[in-house]
């Protein structure tokens, strides 16, 4: 069912690029983005965690197709690096554990914005599917790590330690809200976004340790775009 919903949403997003029902635009902008993220992994059985902090950044390409009433409609694609992972809360001993995970991500976003199109401030919404590919990871641990301390873990969940990521391809949904300042030298953006992974990083069959192991990410990022193609202003 998750794959069906994901495919339907992606088809709707692609088909919207061809629908011209408002004032025509033909604007293409290219730039960069960067920011900070907080990530947790949804495990079943559960693992108690704090947020794992990391950086994200990459390239942004935006195509604006039309203005419908007061809403400016665009499609946006990004190619980003993200440093994710999780950090465990271990209250039964002095052991500590975190895992840092490196991903390449491709969000494909529908973008609806309102406000000053040419000079001034706009608010906007982005929403769409996101694809990702796992690159590498590092485990970070300290403490005694004896049979005694491992036996005191909450729910006796210890299968994640040393477990290799065997599902390198990831997919999910992402969305957020932001502000954009349009100036004669480019577009400056600040936004908050959330990513919800639909796929798991570890195998989730009946005989596997975890039935779910998916990322959930809060992202705060800034961006800068310059116009590389712009239809002449109509008003």
N, C-alpha and C positions, 0 to 999 in steps of 0.2 A: 504493500500500500504506500509506503514512504517513497519508493522508487516511482510509482505511478504519479503521485502528487508532484514530485520533483520534475518529472518529464512534462507534465501538463503545464506547470508554471513556466518552465523554460520555453515551451512552444508558444505560450501566450506572450511572453516577453519578446521573442523573435518576431512574431506576427505583428506586434504593435509598431515595430520599426517601419512597416510599410503602410500604415494607416495615416492618411493625411486628411484630417477633417477640420483643421483650424488654419490659422495664418502660417503660411509656409516659412520655414527657416532652413538654412543650409550652412550650419556653423560647426566647425571642427576645432577642438582645443586639445592641447597636449601639455602635460606637465608632470610634476612629481608630488608625492605625498609621503608623510612620515608621522609616527606617533608612538604611543605607549599602549600596551595591552595587559590585561589581567585575565589569566586563564585557569580554569579548573577542568577536571575530567570527570564525567558522570560514570561512575562504576556501579555495577551490580554483580556481586555483593558490594556494598558501599565501602569507600575508603575516606576517612575523615581528612579534610584538606583545608589549607588556606590558599588564597590566590597566588599563582606563580606569575611574577612580573616579567615582561620582556618588551623588546622593541619590534616595530614593523615599519616597512617603507617600501616604496617602489615607484612605478610609472602609472600615470592615469591618461586615458584617452576618452574624450567625451564628444558625442555627436548630438547636436540639438536639431530636431526635425520640425517642430511646429509650436505655435502658441495657441492654446485653446482657451478662449475667454481670458482669464487672468493667470492661467497656469502654463508655464513653459515646460515642454516635454522633451526629454533627452534620454539617450542610452549611454551608459558609462561602463567602460571596462578597465580593470586594473591588473597589473602584474606585480605582485608583492612578495617580499620575504617576511616571514613572521617567526619570532622565537617564542615558542609556547611551552607547555609542560604542566606539571603539577607539583605541589609542595605539601607533604603530609604533616598532619598534626599528631604527634606521638606523645601522649601524656603519661604513659606507663613506664617510661625509662628515659634516659638521656640520648637515646638514638635519634638521629635526624635523617631525613630522606627527601630528596627532590629529584626530578628528572627534567632536563631541558631538551626540548624537541624543536627541530628546525624544519620549516615548511616553506614551499613555494605555493602561493595562492593566486587564484584567478577569480575575483568577483565579477559577475555580469549583471549590471544593475539598471533597472528602470529609475529615472530621476524626474521628479515633479517639483518645480520651484515656483515661487511667487514673490513679487516685489519689483524692485528696480532692475530692469533687464540690462541697461547699458551703463548707467552710473549710479552707484548707491548700493543698498543692502538688499539681499534676497534671503528668504528662508527656503529650505528644501527638504525633501524626503527621498531617501534611496532605499530600494528593496529589490532583492533578486537572489538567484542561486550563486553559490560559491563552490569552486572546485579547488582541490589542494593535492599536493604531492609531498610525502614525507621524505626528507633528505637524510637526516642523521639525528642521533640523540646522545646525551651523556647522563649517567647516573651520578648523583652527588650524595654521599652519606658519611656520617660520623657517629661515634659512640661505641658502645661495647659490641653490639650485633652478635650476641650469643644465642644459643638455643633458648635460654631463659627469657631474654628480652623479646625475642621473636614470638615466644609463646604467650606473651602478654598483649599482643596487638589486638585492637578492637575487632571483634567478630572472628579473630584468628585468620584474618585476610593477609596473606603474605605472598600470594602467587604473582603479584606484579613485579617483585624484585628480580631483576635479571631477565624478565620476559621480553623477547624481541618483538618489535612492531612488525607484524606480518601482513597488515593491510595498509600499504603505502599510499593508495589512492583514497582521497577523502572527499566527501560532498556534503553540502548542507545549505542552509538559508541564512542570509545576512540582511540587516536593515538598520537604518538610523536616521537621525535628524541633524541638520547643520545650518550654518549661516555662511553666506558668501558675500564678499565685498567686491564689487565690480569697479575697476579703475581703468584709466587709459593705458596702464602698463601691465594689466593682466587681472586675473581673478584669484582672490585670496579666500580660502575656506577653512572653517573649523567645524568639526562634527564629532558626534558620539555615535557609536555603532555597536550592535550585538551580533555575534555569530553563533548559530546553533547547528552543530554537526549532526547529520542524520546517519552517517556511517561510523563504524567502530574501528579502532586502531588494532585491537587484538581479535583473534578468531572468536566467534560467539556461537559455535555449535553446541549441541546438548552435552557433549563430553568435554567442552572447554571450560576453563576456570571462570571466565567472566562472560555473562550474557550481554553486557553493555559496557563500552569503554569509549565514550565520545567526548570531544572537546566542546566547551562552552566559553566564549570569549567576550569580554567587554573591551572596547577599543575607543581611544580618544586620539584623533589625528588631525593634522593640518595639511593643507595642500595649496599648490600654486599652479595655475594654468595660464597659458598664453594662446591666443587665437591664431590658428594657422590657416583657417578658411572661414570667411564670414560674409554672409549675404548682406547687401547694402541695406542700411536701416530704412524702414518703411514709414516711421513716424517719429 
